[in-house]
């Protein structure tokens, strides 16, 4: 059996992992909200219309915050439509997803649901069809104590205490040709700078996120980001970047290597931020909000085929085992950059590009990558340790020298360690030997594995438990090193407790 080595050292920490790295994304897109987290009349919905079966699945993910409400949705959204008595809320044609938006779920419903879910909200403002004034109105409604027009409006809607949102995303993917109010880097940076400046005058406790280019593949990247940062550098706190990995070639080996492109992407994003830091002679280091990431395979034009319907089933994917392992590679890569990535949002939470699927009026179930994120969110809290991985390699259609094994370890407050590892080898198991320098007296508490007979294995409504994690891994400590077999095409979580 081929063998890979991981070396970690107590002295070599990358960074404390920010809690917001365990965030997700809720957008009124397709059935993410309507028919997903919110479905009045569903047998399992509570009196407010929140589906409790879905809530159980989202709570288990332990996400710390959700970006809301967009996404592309934000570019023509009027937040006022979604507050106050429901019977007075307007139905609107929603342009980004060509759907009908009834506005029965707005920001206060999101607040209520988030309380049940135990998560915060990363609020997005519309700088597509709107501007500084409406961003200020929204901030006043959400965060101002009272005694002013919009804060009193919130109080009249039943929320005496301010919502106190701390994180504010200044629009979304503004470089995209599909975006309403598409902007150049200069325009984006300039408007974000002035919006952030004004918002911080109203509430100087907030942090703002500048929209960067929408994908590493966009020809606007990284010039758009540099031009935007050039305008807004001293006025914002994070640069937003997005990336989705896909398998259009239907070549699993090649697909599995794609987290290497994410690694290269992060290096370029950091270099771009640091170039502007140098240009401005600034003392400030720009942090990164990786506020949309996932795998995404079914790219369709479905919204244009049946436009102007309510909550159509858009962007619903049949994620399989291979997607779970690719996501594992992505999550390991995020952990390697937690000195700069301080927010990360799995996109999205329910139905649309999501690992949680529901049936209107019916059941809900989870797809294999659900467990990859769940393990990450549950066990990666603490400090990321610099990994030195030495693995046999392979070549794929687009990549050379792809390590079969990628891995990283994190350490919690009690110095318990978790090793996260993927095996990209489709034919064979691999041995992973972990040397833990500076760590003594550990037990293997659990070796969790997500594996399957076929890369396309998945779960369905009728067979929801076909691909499930198990704890029968053989990780053991021998001569102070952790020896573990990583089955072919697998996601592994090795939990080591300090004795
Ligand atoms: O998550 C789906 C969409 O993908 C988002 O609305 C947009 O920001 C991205 O292009």
Boltz pocket constraint, residues with backbone or C-beta under 6 A from the ligand:
constraints:
  - pocket:
      binder: B
      contacts: [[A, 27], [A, 29], [A, 70], [A, 71], [A, 72], [A, 73], [A, 172], [A, 173], [A, 214], [A, 292], [A, 347], [A, 348], [A, 353]]
      max_distance: 6.0
